[in-house]
Amino acid sequence: MAGEVTIVAGLPIPSTSPLFLAVVGFHVLAGLIGVAIGAAAMLSRKGRGRHSTFGTTYFWSLVAVFLSATALSIVRWAENYPLFVLGALAMTSAYAGRMAARRRWPGFVRWHIAGMGASYVFLLTAFYVDNGKNLPLWRALPQIAFWCLPAVIGAPIIAYALLRHPLARPPPGVLRPAARFDARP
């Protein structure tokens, strides 16, 4: 029935339908796997092996999150369309980052870092937008913080990775200050 709520781990779920709750459970599990495995991919040594295995698992868990979020959004479109948009942005970013690395686009490392990093930021943003008002500490923040804090924290980390990774560094002279001209003869 409309208006009925199920409380799970202190978080209200706007339904008592077993099917809806099952999709939410799948969505939460896929999201938790994505967040944990995404962090493992970011923190692991880059290249074939752990990083690519974790990255592949992150990508497919994000696919599961996006598909389940799409189903949940369709059922409650008026309330959830912003979450659908965030999910679509996360999925698009991850897809671009994955394809850049797999197809070796020119500058693929920069595309990969930016795409996968942005997808993680969008994933966390959607989580906080949906759940921040119910979380300890976060509930004291204004709604705008749920939209902005993941990007405020994530963007400098992505920029640092872009500047630090040897294959992602800009060509010499691009970010360096212009040479000084000495006026002395």
Residue pairs with C-beta under 8 A, 6 or more apart in sequence:
1 16
4 14
4 15
4 16
5 12
5 13
5 14
5 15
5 16
6 12
6 13
6 15
6 16
6 21
7 13
10 134
11 131
11 134
12 134
13 20
13 21
13 24
14 76
14 79
15 21
15 24
20 72
20 75
23 68
23 71
23 72
24 68
24 72
26 64
26 68
27 64
27 65
27 68
27 69
27 72
30 61
30 64
30 65
30 68
31 61
31 65
31 123
31 127
33 57
33 61
34 58
34 61
34 62
34 64
34 65
34 123
35 120
35 123
35 124
35 127
37 54
37 57
37 58
37 61
38 54
38 58
38 62
38 116
38 120
38 123
40 50
40 54
41 50
41 51
41 54
41 55
41 57
41 58
41 116
42 117
42 120
44 50
44 51
44 54
45 51
46 165
55 98
55 116
58 94
58 116
59 94
59 98
62 90
62 91
62 94
62 119
62 123
63 91
65 87
65 90
65 123
66 87
66 88
66 90
66 91
69 80
69 83
69 84
69 87
69 126
70 84
70 87
72 80
72 83
73 80
73 81
73 83
73 84
73 87
77 84
82 129
83 126
83 129
83 130
86 122
86 123
86 125
86 126
86 129
87 122
87 126
89 118
89 119
89 122
90 118
90 119
90 120
90 122
90 123
90 126
91 119
93 114
93 115
93 116
93 118
93 119
93 122
94 115
94 116
94 119
95 115
96 111
96 115
97 111
97 112
97 113
97 114
97 115
97 116
97 117
97 118
97 119
98 112
98 115
98 116
99 105
100 108
100 111
100 112
100 115
101 108
101 109
101 111
101 112
105 111
109 165
109 167
109 168
110 162
110 168
113 158
113 161
113 162
113 165
113 168
114 158
114 162
117 154
117 157
117 158
117 161
118 154
118 158
120 154
121 150
121 151
121 154
121 155
121 158
122 150
124 150
124 154
125 146
125 147
125 150
125 151
128 135
128 138
128 146
128 147
128 149
128 150
129 143
129 146
129 147
131 138
132 138
132 139
132 141
132 143
132 145
132 146
133 139
133 143
133 146
138 145
138 146
141 149
161 168
162 168
163 169
163 170
163 175
